[in-house]
């Protein structure tokens, strides 16, 4: 039966749902409204447009075969009517209509629907501080904002910049500013580490160090309290642990998260969570069975904790859009095989200069905050066969529940970012089935020296977790080692309760022996049986190795 589907929002989920539905039900009508002038673009590519990796903003709106996804494209190619620069003012659920206004003319009209899809996305948070409205302060979540920033950069108007927030977009923007444009860039983050809540502090420090080597400065555990300037952003006041100071900045990028655009849904009486996400079921239906929602405006179940999570990811919006489009055409009876979106484990990746960082599931802090008695297991290993010339070090951390040995998540950092994403994706696929750590030890992975090690790093990670959980090995994290090393330094190596042995070969250990005499001791693994007399029996021994294999 022919029906009229109205879609509110035309960036990611809306177009995907529209096109899927029309492929299945050609005789029906689809009308899509969006208040922006440009629709259906890859917002996640904005930092790469600002950096210059993507030369023209239009490329973010183009298809793979160089057609621009505008209203004409959707009308001619997809048989979908799109109305940009048109805002939906309200939803009348009883009458099954929406009230819309064409922004350039102010003309309003009422449009009837049989089924409605809410794809209103999210809005960037702005700190409640003076100066956020000054020219030069941007959130960079739209193509218009991205073009404004790139115009400032290409015009030579920016010598220094401050990025507020060390999440994915903030770090990508810092890379864009420092790498391509050579801008003096400082990242200010309220938490004590970059990528807070999604990665452990040790791996975060590794990624931060690499970015610092590339010229980015970090102010962690600090907050911006004001932005000042004579008609534009010029000075940023930062309050940190060591006091308050002022940073020069002609450009300020505010990247402190987003909030779901759920006002229309809430006003229409749809169920909305306390944090503002629209509540949907597995078929992506709202509390009104004739209204669907997805993308950045909804919450979904966390498949690890079972609790709702808010994950504003373009990749997830596209998958949800297909589910909605299918169910619009085929029905939403879950018992009869309707398309389902069960939830997510939360997988991500980000490119930071020459290093990739990626993860899936819970980090150790997130696992503990969720009530799990969890540990993390760290392994560093070459990502390819050790004899293959093109290789790099990969560091992974596995988060495991102690009592059940259930894998809760994995994060990593590597110079081979594509290989790292492959490992993360393998674990992400396992997580919904609540795998135990020993599953990784025997996980079948494709092997050839140019692509992996014969004993894949995931196998090593699973075996290391098994050894630790079985009490055969005890690993310590960076923070614990830092505390132990400080104790050693205060005791000048002669006293204290710990004794450090670098069990690598002399060439690896020599620089540290020279830097920390009396504290750093070297007994290579192969010499250990003949030098046991040098190992004190009344102190805890801390072993140092590049990878942990020794």
SELUMLUM-954211 format. One record per residue (C-alpha): residue number from 1; residue in one letter; x, y, z. Coordinates in pm, whole numbers, always signed. Example, Ala and Ser with C-alpha at 12.3 -4.5 7.8 and 13.67 -1.06 7.14 Angstrom:
BEGIN
<1,"a",<+1230,-450,+780>>;
<2,"s",<+1367,-106,+714>>;
This chain:
BEGIN
<1,"x",<+0,+0,+0>>;
<2,"x",<+135,+338,-100>>;
<3,"x",<+232,+565,+192>>;
<4,"x",<+388,+905,+254>>;
<5,"x",<+701,+905,+468>>;
<6,"x",<+826,+1238,+604>>;
<7,"x",<+1187,+1261,+724>>;
<8,"x",<+1315,+1542,+947>>;
<9,"x",<+1688,+1578,+889>>;
<10,"x",<+1898,+1521,+578>>;
<11,"x",<+2262,+1460,+676>>;
<12,"x",<+2333,+1091,+747>>;
<13,"x",<+2046,+880,+875>>;
<14,"x",<+1769,+1062,+688>>;
<15,"x",<+1907,+1006,+336>>;
<16,"x",<+2000,+645,+413>>;
<17,"x",<+1649,+566,+543>>;
<18,"x",<+1489,+745,+247>>;
<19,"x",<+1691,+564,-17>>;
<20,"x",<+1651,+220,+142>>;
<21,"x",<+1275,+267,+173>>;
<22,"x",<+1235,+382,-188>>;
<23,"x",<+1430,+83,-319>>;
<24,"x",<+1183,-145,-142>>;
<25,"x",<+864,+53,-200>>;
<26,"x",<+891,+250,-522>>;
<27,"x",<+522,+349,-531>>;
<28,"x",<+539,+543,-202>>;
<29,"x",<+641,+907,-149>>;
<30,"x",<+928,+1037,+64>>;
<31,"x",<+962,+1401,+166>>;
<32,"x",<+1276,+1510,+352>>;
<33,"x",<+1326,+1845,+526>>;
<34,"x",<+1650,+1997,+652>>;
<35,"x",<+1709,+2348,+785>>;
<36,"x",<+2061,+2368,+633>>;
<37,"x",<+2128,+2463,+272>>;
<38,"x",<+2349,+2157,+219>>;
<39,"x",<+2244,+1800,+286>>;
<40,"x",<+2387,+1448,+290>>;
<41,"x",<+2752,+1528,+355>>;
<42,"x",<+3024,+1343,+542>>;
<43,"x",<+3058,+1549,+858>>;
<44,"x",<+3332,+1323,+991>>;
<45,"x",<+3549,+1444,+704>>;
<46,"x",<+3542,+1807,+816>>;
<47,"x",<+3881,+1797,+997>>;
<48,"x",<+4037,+1655,+680>>;
<49,"x",<+3890,+1935,+474>>;
<50,"x",<+4029,+2189,+721>>;
<51,"x",<+4371,+2020,+702>>;
<52,"x",<+4371,+2023,+323>>;
<53,"x",<+4369,+1645,+282>>;
<54,"x",<+4027,+1697,+123>>;
<55,"x",<+4076,+1983,-119>>;
<56,"x",<+3717,+2099,-169>>;
<57,"x",<+3424,+2094,+76>>;
<58,"x",<+3207,+1976,-212>>;
<59,"x",<+3389,+1642,-203>>;
<60,"x",<+3225,+1572,+133>>;
<61,"x",<+2887,+1603,-36>>;
<62,"x",<+2976,+1404,-348>>;
<63,"x",<+2910,+1039,-419>>;
<64,"x",<+3195,+800,-501>>;
<65,"x",<+3118,+865,-869>>;
<66,"x",<+3139,+1246,-836>>;
<67,"x",<+2770,+1338,-825>>;
<68,"x",<+2671,+1602,-570>>;
<69,"x",<+2407,+1484,-324>>;
<70,"x",<+2179,+1786,-344>>;
<71,"x",<+1803,+1818,-379>>;
<72,"x",<+1819,+1764,-757>>;
<73,"x",<+2027,+1447,-713>>;
<74,"x",<+1777,+1298,-468>>;
<75,"x",<+1480,+1392,-686>>;
<76,"x",<+1627,+1264,-1015>>;
<77,"x",<+1823,+963,-890>>;
<78,"x",<+1640,+848,-578>>;
<79,"x",<+1284,+980,-637>>;
<80,"x",<+1297,+1155,-300>>;
<81,"x",<+1167,+1511,-256>>;
<82,"x",<+1412,+1715,-49>>;
<83,"x",<+1348,+2063,+86>>;
<84,"x",<+1666,+2227,+225>>;
<85,"x",<+1653,+2547,+430>>;
<86,"x",<+1321,+2427,+567>>;
<87,"x",<+1273,+2389,+940>>;
<88,"x",<+1016,+2162,+1102>>;
<89,"x",<+848,+2365,+1376>>;
<90,"x",<+633,+2098,+1538>>;
<91,"x",<+475,+1754,+1518>>;
<92,"x",<+103,+1693,+1563>>;
<93,"x",<+85,+1321,+1639>>;
<94,"x",<-296,+1311,+1658>>;
<95,"x",<-339,+1468,+1315>>;
<96,"x",<-20,+1301,+1182>>;
<97,"x",<+114,+1626,+1043>>;
<98,"x",<+426,+1841,+1073>>;
<99,"x",<+439,+2219,+1059>>;
<100,"x",<+730,+2350,+847>>;
<101,"x",<+876,+2691,+762>>;
<102,"x",<+1082,+2775,+454>>;
<103,"x",<+1358,+2984,+610>>;
<104,"x",<+1445,+3220,+320>>;
<105,"x",<+1080,+3326,+270>>;
<106,"x",<+925,+3258,+610>>;
<107,"x",<+639,+3072,+441>>;
<108,"x",<+477,+2805,+661>>;
<109,"x",<+268,+2503,+571>>;
<110,"x",<+133,+2179,+718>>;
<111,"x",<+243,+1846,+571>>;
<112,"x",<+67,+1517,+643>>;
<113,"x",<+253,+1190,+695>>;
<114,"x",<+175,+822,+726>>;
<115,"x",<+510,+747,+889>>;
<116,"x",<+759,+996,+1031>>;
<117,"x",<+1138,+967,+1077>>;
<118,"x",<+1320,+1198,+1318>>;
<119,"x",<+1684,+1238,+1214>>;
<120,"x",<+1754,+1574,+1375>>;
<121,"x",<+2111,+1491,+1480>>;
<122,"x",<+2294,+1681,+1751>>;
<123,"x",<+2420,+2027,+1839>>;
<124,"x",<+2766,+2119,+1964>>;
<125,"x",<+2799,+2216,+2327>>;
<126,"x",<+2926,+2564,+2403>>;
<127,"x",<+3092,+2641,+2732>>;
<128,"x",<+2903,+2894,+2947>>;
<129,"x",<+3192,+3141,+2951>>;
<130,"x",<+3244,+3497,+2828>>;
<131,"x",<+3356,+3536,+2469>>;
<132,"x",<+3210,+3223,+2310>>;
<133,"x",<+3030,+3435,+2050>>;
<134,"x",<+3340,+3625,+1936>>;
<135,"x",<+3446,+3591,+1572>>;
<136,"x",<+3719,+3331,+1553>>;
<137,"x",<+3546,+3093,+1796>>;
<138,"x",<+3411,+2793,+1604>>;
<139,"x",<+3257,+2454,+1677>>;
<140,"x",<+3328,+2310,+1327>>;
<141,"x",<+3029,+2077,+1302>>;
<142,"x",<+2891,+2206,+969>>;
<143,"x",<+3039,+2267,+626>>;
<144,"x",<+2976,+2641,+664>>;
<145,"x",<+3183,+2651,+985>>;
<146,"x",<+3456,+2441,+825>>;
<147,"x",<+3477,+2676,+528>>;
<148,"x",<+3500,+2975,+763>>;
<149,"x",<+3792,+2816,+951>>;
<150,"x",<+3973,+2715,+636>>;
<151,"x",<+3927,+3065,+499>>;
<152,"x",<+4097,+3210,+807>>;
<153,"x",<+4384,+2964,+775>>;
<154,"x",<+4443,+3005,+403>>;
<155,"x",<+4422,+3383,+440>>;
<156,"x",<+4709,+3385,+688>>;
<157,"x",<+4495,+3528,+966>>;
<158,"x",<+4591,+3263,+1224>>;
<159,"x",<+4929,+3229,+1394>>;
<160,"x",<+4815,+3046,+1707>>;
<161,"x",<+4511,+2844,+1801>>;
<162,"x",<+4351,+2688,+2106>>;
<163,"x",<+4145,+2370,+2082>>;
<164,"x",<+3911,+2316,+2377>>;
<165,"x",<+3856,+1946,+2431>>;
<166,"x",<+4079,+1643,+2367>>;
<167,"x",<+3817,+1409,+2226>>;
<168,"x",<+3813,+1275,+1871>>;
<169,"x",<+3721,+1596,+1687>>;
<170,"x",<+3939,+1816,+1907>>;
<171,"x",<+4248,+1605,+1844>>;
<172,"x",<+4176,+1573,+1472>>;
<173,"x",<+4144,+1950,+1450>>;
<174,"x",<+4469,+1996,+1644>>;
<175,"x",<+4643,+1770,+1392>>;
<176,"x",<+4489,+1962,+1102>>;
<177,"x",<+4605,+2297,+1239>>;
<178,"x",<+4958,+2193,+1335>>;
<179,"x",<+5036,+1959,+1047>>;
<180,"x",<+4921,+2127,+730>>;
<181,"x",<+4915,+2490,+841>>;
<182,"x",<+5199,+2499,+1094>>;
<183,"x",<+4979,+2677,+1348>>;
<184,"x",<+5102,+2698,+1708>>;
<185,"x",<+4832,+2483,+1865>>;
<186,"x",<+4740,+2420,+2229>>;
<187,"x",<+4481,+2167,+2338>>;
<188,"x",<+4306,+2237,+2669>>;
<189,"x",<+4130,+1942,+2833>>;
<190,"x",<+3943,+1932,+3163>>;
<191,"x",<+4035,+1566,+3225>>;
<192,"x",<+4384,+1449,+3317>>;
<193,"x",<+4436,+1271,+2985>>;
<194,"x",<+4347,+1293,+2619>>;
<195,"x",<+4061,+1078,+2487>>;
<196,"x",<+3907,+1057,+2834>>;
<197,"x",<+3666,+770,+2909>>;
<198,"x",<+3747,+581,+2588>>;
<199,"x",<+4111,+480,+2638>>;
<200,"x",<+4338,+400,+2931>>;
<201,"x",<+4581,+658,+3064>>;
<202,"x",<+4891,+466,+2951>>;
<203,"x",<+4789,+446,+2588>>;
<204,"x",<+4663,+805,+2606>>;
<205,"x",<+5007,+917,+2721>>;
<206,"x",<+5169,+735,+2426>>;
<207,"x",<+4943,+913,+2177>>;
<208,"x",<+4991,+1247,+2353>>;
<209,"x",<+5370,+1212,+2345>>;
<210,"x",<+5361,+1155,+1970>>;
<211,"x",<+5146,+1464,+1920>>;
<212,"x",<+5380,+1669,+2137>>;
<213,"x",<+5672,+1555,+1922>>;
<214,"x",<+5480,+1696,+1626>>;
<215,"x",<+5446,+2035,+1795>>;
<216,"x",<+5106,+2025,+1970>>;
<217,"x",<+5102,+2156,+2329>>;
<218,"x",<+4864,+2015,+2590>>;
<219,"x",<+4711,+2165,+2902>>;
<220,"x",<+4545,+1875,+3085>>;
<221,"x",<+4343,+1902,+3403>>;
<222,"x",<+4262,+2259,+3302>>;
<223,"x",<+3961,+2458,+3190>>;
<224,"x",<+3906,+2767,+2976>>;
<225,"x",<+3734,+3035,+3183>>;
<226,"x",<+3705,+3316,+2927>>;
<227,"x",<+3783,+3421,+2572>>;
<228,"x",<+3865,+3786,+2513>>;
<229,"x",<+3947,+4008,+2220>>;
<230,"x",<+3890,+4339,+2050>>;
<231,"x",<+3624,+4229,+1805>>;
<232,"x",<+3773,+3882,+1759>>;
<233,"x",<+3925,+3603,+1963>>;
<234,"x",<+4274,+3704,+2077>>;
<235,"x",<+4328,+3579,+2432>>;
<236,"x",<+4215,+3261,+2605>>;
<237,"x",<+4228,+3241,+2984>>;
<238,"x",<+4306,+2894,+3116>>;
<239,"x",<+4277,+2788,+3479>>;
<240,"x",<+4479,+2481,+3568>>;
<241,"x",<+4632,+2304,+3865>>;
<242,"x",<+4930,+2539,+3859>>;
<243,"x",<+4729,+2858,+3842>>;
<244,"x",<+4574,+3077,+3576>>;
<245,"x",<+4743,+3202,+3261>>;
<246,"x",<+4656,+3346,+2921>>;
<247,"x",<+4714,+3193,+2578>>;
<248,"x",<+4728,+3389,+2254>>;
<249,"x",<+4486,+3259,+1993>>;
<250,"x",<+4342,+3408,+1677>>;
<251,"x",<+4136,+3089,+1640>>;
<252,"x",<+3950,+2890,+1904>>;
<253,"x",<+3799,+2551,+1824>>;
<254,"x",<+3541,+2446,+2081>>;
<255,"x",<+3506,+2068,+2083>>;
<256,"x",<+3345,+1977,+2414>>;
<257,"x",<+3088,+1728,+2295>>;
<258,"x",<+2739,+1740,+2150>>;
<259,"x",<+2383,+1710,+2276>>;
<260,"x",<+2096,+1532,+2097>>;
<261,"x",<+1846,+1749,+1911>>;
<262,"x",<+1537,+1601,+2074>>;
<263,"x",<+1331,+1915,+2134>>;
<264,"x",<+1077,+1833,+1861>>;
<265,"x",<+1031,+1481,+1995>>;
<266,"x",<+994,+1601,+2352>>;
<267,"x",<+744,+1869,+2255>>;
<268,"x",<+542,+1605,+2071>>;
<269,"x",<+523,+1392,+2385>>;
<270,"x",<+762,+1119,+2272>>;
<271,"x",<+969,+942,+2536>>;
<272,"x",<+1305,+1110,+2586>>;
<273,"x",<+1574,+999,+2833>>;
<274,"x",<+1702,+1222,+3116>>;
<275,"x",<+2015,+1298,+2914>>;
<276,"x",<+1804,+1404,+2616>>;
<277,"x",<+1825,+1107,+2380>>;
<278,"x",<+1507,+987,+2211>>;
<279,"x",<+1415,+640,+2335>>;
<280,"x",<+1371,+377,+2061>>;
<281,"x",<+1321,+1,+2045>>;
<282,"x",<+1517,-253,+1839>>;
<283,"x",<+1312,-164,+1529>>;
<284,"x",<+1412,+203,+1584>>;
<285,"x",<+1053,+299,+1671>>;
<286,"x",<+987,+573,+1923>>;
<287,"x",<+709,+552,+2183>>;
<288,"x",<+476,+634,+1891>>;
<289,"x",<+470,+330,+1657>>;
<290,"x",<+428,+556,+1352>>;
<291,"x",<+741,+758,+1433>>;
<292,"x",<+1097,+631,+1396>>;
<293,"x",<+1419,+798,+1509>>;
<294,"x",<+1790,+732,+1478>>;
<295,"x",<+2139,+877,+1456>>;
<296,"x",<+2277,+1142,+1688>>;
<297,"x",<+1937,+1219,+1847>>;
<298,"x",<+1873,+874,+2003>>;
<299,"x",<+2009,+650,+2274>>;
<300,"x",<+2071,+280,+2216>>;
<301,"x",<+2155,-13,+2448>>;
<302,"x",<+2516,-73,+2540>>;
<303,"x",<+2562,-441,+2454>>;
<304,"x",<+2821,-482,+2732>>;
<305,"x",<+2658,-304,+3026>>;
<306,"x",<+2297,-338,+2914>>;
<307,"x",<+2243,+30,+2994>>;
<308,"x",<+2156,+309,+2748>>;
<309,"x",<+2444,+492,+2581>>;
<310,"x",<+2466,+795,+2357>>;
<311,"x",<+2702,+741,+2062>>;
<312,"x",<+2695,+1020,+1800>>;
<313,"x",<+2874,+832,+1519>>;
<314,"x",<+2811,+872,+1148>>;
<315,"x",<+2876,+504,+1081>>;
<316,"x",<+2608,+400,+1328>>;
<317,"x",<+2359,+652,+1186>>;
<318,"x",<+2398,+494,+843>>;
<319,"x",<+2339,+143,+976>>;
<320,"x",<+2034,+258,+1169>>;
<321,"x",<+1905,+435,+859>>;
<322,"x",<+1899,+110,+667>>;
<323,"x",<+1711,-60,+952>>;
<324,"x",<+1451,+217,+953>>;
<325,"x",<+1414,+216,+575>>;
<326,"x",<+1362,-159,+575>>;
<327,"x",<+1103,-149,+852>>;
<328,"x",<+911,+136,+691>>;
<329,"x",<+854,-92,+393>>;
<330,"x",<+826,-435,+551>>;
<331,"x",<+672,-369,+892>>;
<332,"x",<+802,-352,+1246>>;
<333,"x",<+686,-678,+1401>>;
<334,"x",<+1007,-799,+1561>>;
<335,"x",<+861,-1146,+1607>>;
<336,"x",<+806,-1169,+1232>>;
<337,"x",<+1163,-1088,+1142>>;
<338,"x",<+1165,-708,+1122>>;
<339,"x",<+1509,-554,+1079>>;
<340,"x",<+1669,-494,+1417>>;
<341,"x",<+1933,-266,+1564>>;
<342,"x",<+2015,-434,+1895>>;
<343,"x",<+2264,-177,+2023>>;
<344,"x",<+2635,-109,+2012>>;
<345,"x",<+2959,-183,+2193>>;
<346,"x",<+3112,+152,+2096>>;
<347,"x",<+3395,+120,+1841>>;
<348,"x",<+3608,+412,+1729>>;
<349,"x",<+3935,+510,+1563>>;
<350,"x",<+4125,+833,+1513>>;
<351,"x",<+4436,+932,+1316>>;
<352,"x",<+4687,+1143,+1511>>;
<353,"x",<+4970,+1243,+1275>>;
<354,"x",<+5162,+916,+1213>>;
<355,"x",<+4989,+719,+1488>>;
<356,"x",<+4648,+560,+1495>>;
<357,"x",<+4444,+513,+1812>>;
<358,"x",<+4139,+287,+1820>>;
<359,"x",<+3920,+96,+2057>>;
<360,"x",<+3602,-96,+2118>>;
<361,"x",<+3392,-163,+2425>>;
<362,"x",<+3487,-32,+2768>>;
<363,"x",<+3817,+119,+2876>>;
<364,"x",<+3940,+26,+3223>>;
<365,"x",<+3807,+348,+3385>>;
<366,"x",<+3472,+304,+3209>>;
<367,"x",<+3451,-61,+3316>>;
<368,"x",<+3516,+30,+3680>>;
<369,"x",<+3265,+314,+3661>>;
<370,"x",<+3008,+63,+3533>>;
<371,"x",<+3066,-157,+3838>>;
<372,"x",<+3292,-426,+3689>>;
<373,"x",<+3585,-567,+3886>>;
<374,"x",<+3814,-531,+3586>>;
<375,"x",<+4182,-542,+3499>>;
<376,"x",<+4364,-439,+3186>>;
<377,"x",<+4634,-641,+3014>>;
<378,"x",<+4895,-458,+2808>>;
<379,"x",<+5092,-613,+2521>>;
<380,"x",<+5325,-440,+2276>>;
<381,"x",<+5442,-632,+1971>>;
<382,"x",<+5545,-581,+1610>>;
<383,"x",<+5231,-591,+1400>>;
<384,"x",<+5398,-792,+1120>>;
<385,"x",<+5654,-1072,+1109>>;
<386,"x",<+5969,-951,+1284>>;
<387,"x",<+6181,-1026,+976>>;
<388,"x",<+5959,-832,+737>>;
<389,"x",<+6111,-489,+662>>;
<390,"x",<+5790,-283,+674>>;
<391,"x",<+5664,-320,+1031>>;
<392,"x",<+5575,-117,+1336>>;
<393,"x",<+5508,-152,+1706>>;
<394,"x",<+5148,-201,+1814>>;
<395,"x",<+5036,-158,+2175>>;
<396,"x",<+4707,-310,+2289>>;
<397,"x",<+4520,-316,+2619>>;
<398,"x",<+4256,-576,+2689>>;
<399,"x",<+3996,-497,+2956>>;
<400,"x",<+3872,-814,+3129>>;
<401,"x",<+3631,-884,+3413>>;
<402,"x",<+3836,-1061,+3679>>;
<403,"x",<+3585,-1318,+3804>>;
<404,"x",<+3430,-1428,+3472>>;
<405,"x",<+3727,-1353,+3242>>;
<406,"x",<+3479,-1183,+3011>>;
<407,"x",<+3632,-940,+2763>>;
<408,"x",<+3485,-592,+2820>>;
<409,"x",<+3686,-396,+2568>>;
<410,"x",<+4015,-337,+2392>>;
<411,"x",<+4205,-24,+2295>>;
<412,"x",<+4533,+32,+2114>>;
<413,"x",<+4787,+267,+1964>>;
<414,"x",<+5003,+187,+1661>>;
<415,"x",<+5207,+345,+1384>>;
<416,"x",<+5021,+105,+1152>>;
<417,"x",<+4675,+250,+1200>>;
<418,"x",<+4501,+35,+940>>;
<419,"x",<+4634,-284,+1100>>;
<420,"x",<+4523,-159,+1442>>;
<421,"x",<+4169,-93,+1318>>;
<422,"x",<+4160,-449,+1185>>;
<423,"x",<+4244,-590,+1529>>;
<424,"x",<+3986,-367,+1698>>;
<425,"x",<+3718,-469,+1450>>;
<426,"x",<+3787,-837,+1515>>;
<427,"x",<+3731,-789,+1889>>;
<428,"x",<+3430,-563,+1829>>;
<429,"x",<+3262,-846,+1640>>;
<430,"x",<+3316,-1079,+1937>>;
<431,"x",<+3200,-849,+2217>>;
<432,"x",<+2820,-890,+2180>>;
<433,"x",<+2860,-1263,+2255>>;
<434,"x",<+3040,-1191,+2588>>;
<435,"x",<+3361,-1380,+2497>>;
<436,"x",<+3615,-1493,+2756>>;
<437,"x",<+3976,-1383,+2727>>;
<438,"x",<+4094,-1732,+2629>>;
<439,"x",<+3893,-1700,+2306>>;
<440,"x",<+4154,-1453,+2183>>;
<441,"x",<+4436,-1699,+2249>>;
<442,"x",<+4302,-1932,+1979>>;
<443,"x",<+4126,-1679,+1759>>;
<444,"x",<+4186,-1761,+1393>>;
<445,"x",<+4355,-1470,+1219>>;
<446,"x",<+4476,-1451,+858>>;
<447,"x",<+4855,-1470,+841>>;
<448,"x",<+5122,-1368,+594>>;
<449,"x",<+5448,-1193,+695>>;
<450,"x",<+5360,-863,+519>>;
<451,"x",<+5034,-842,+717>>;
<452,"x",<+5069,-1011,+1056>>;
<453,"x",<+5280,-1225,+1288>>;
<454,"x",<+5251,-1602,+1296>>;
<455,"x",<+5137,-1565,+1657>>;
<456,"x",<+4905,-1272,+1605>>;
<457,"x",<+4915,-994,+1863>>;
<458,"x",<+4552,-1076,+1951>>;
<459,"x",<+4658,-1433,+2031>>;
<460,"x",<+4944,-1302,+2246>>;
<461,"x",<+4706,-1060,+2420>>;
<462,"x",<+4462,-1339,+2503>>;
<463,"x",<+4742,-1562,+2633>>;
<464,"x",<+4886,-1280,+2842>>;
<465,"x",<+4542,-1221,+2995>>;
<466,"x",<+4515,-1593,+3074>>;
<467,"x",<+4857,-1588,+3244>>;
<468,"x",<+4769,-1285,+3455>>;
<469,"x",<+4425,-1412,+3553>>;
<470,"x",<+4577,-1749,+3644>>;
<471,"x",<+4839,-1585,+3866>>;
<472,"x",<+5133,-1690,+3650>>;
<473,"x",<+5228,-1334,+3567>>;
<474,"x",<+5160,-991,+3714>>;
<475,"x",<+5169,-687,+3494>>;
<476,"x",<+5168,-329,+3615>>;
<477,"x",<+5050,-17,+3442>>;
<478,"x",<+5231,+309,+3381>>;
<479,"x",<+5091,+480,+3687>>;
<480,"x",<+5192,+200,+3921>>;
<481,"x",<+5536,+180,+3763>>;
<482,"x",<+5572,+556,+3795>>;
<483,"x",<+5500,+537,+4168>>;
<484,"x",<+5744,+249,+4212>>;
<485,"x",<+6014,+426,+4011>>;
<486,"x",<+5972,+742,+4221>>;
<487,"x",<+6020,+531,+4533>>;
<488,"x",<+6335,+382,+4384>>;
<489,"x",<+6469,+725,+4307>>;
<490,"x",<+6405,+850,+4660>>;
<491,"x",<+6593,+548,+4796>>;
<492,"x",<+6873,+589,+4537>>;
<493,"x",<+6830,+226,+4444>>;
<494,"x",<+6986,+95,+4762>>;
<495,"x",<+6674,+58,+4971>>;
<496,"x",<+6305,+44,+4912>>;
<497,"x",<+6092,-258,+4845>>;
<498,"x",<+6149,-295,+4470>>;
<499,"x",<+6441,-384,+4244>>;
<500,"x",<+6429,-308,+3871>>;
<501,"x",<+6582,-542,+3610>>;
<502,"x",<+6589,-455,+3241>>;
<503,"x",<+6592,-802,+3084>>;
<504,"x",<+6664,-677,+2732>>;
<505,"x",<+7005,-683,+2564>>;
<506,"x",<+7267,-424,+2656>>;
<507,"x",<+7205,-209,+2346>>;
<508,"x",<+6846,-153,+2460>>;
<509,"x",<+6927,-102,+2825>>;
<510,"x",<+7243,+113,+2801>>;
<511,"x",<+7074,+456,+2763>>;
<512,"x",<+6861,+391,+3072>>;
<513,"x",<+7155,+257,+3271>>;
<514,"x",<+7344,+579,+3202>>;
<515,"x",<+7043,+797,+3285>>;
<516,"x",<+6945,+616,+3606>>;
<517,"x",<+7263,+472,+3762>>;
<518,"x",<+7204,+262,+4072>>;
<519,"x",<+6835,+225,+3991>>;
<520,"x",<+6828,+69,+3645>>;
<521,"x",<+6988,-277,+3639>>;
<522,"x",<+7047,-489,+3332>>;
<523,"x",<+7048,-868,+3322>>;
<524,"x",<+6958,-990,+2971>>;
<525,"x",<+6714,-1278,+2965>>;
<526,"x",<+6971,-1523,+2829>>;
<527,"x",<+7217,-1441,+3110>>;
<528,"x",<+6968,-1463,+3393>>;
<529,"x",<+7026,-1833,+3487>>;
<530,"x",<+7398,-1761,+3547>>;
<531,"x",<+7341,-1433,+3732>>;
<532,"x",<+7066,-1522,+3977>>;
<533,"x",<+7296,-1427,+4265>>;
<534,"x",<+7255,-1062,+4159>>;
<535,"x",<+6880,-1077,+4209>>;
<536,"x",<+6780,-980,+4566>>;
<537,"x",<+6549,-1226,+4740>>;
<538,"x",<+6398,-980,+4985>>;
<539,"x",<+6256,-728,+4733>>;
<540,"x",<+5985,-734,+4467>>;
<541,"x",<+6142,-760,+4122>>;
<542,"x",<+6016,-530,+3844>>;
<543,"x",<+6105,-662,+3498>>;
<544,"x",<+6134,-430,+3198>>;
<545,"x",<+6097,-547,+2838>>;
<546,"x",<+5995,-384,+2508>>;
<547,"x",<+5702,-617,+2453>>;
<548,"x",<+5653,-819,+2772>>;
<549,"x",<+5749,-1144,+2597>>;
<550,"x",<+6071,-1184,+2798>>;
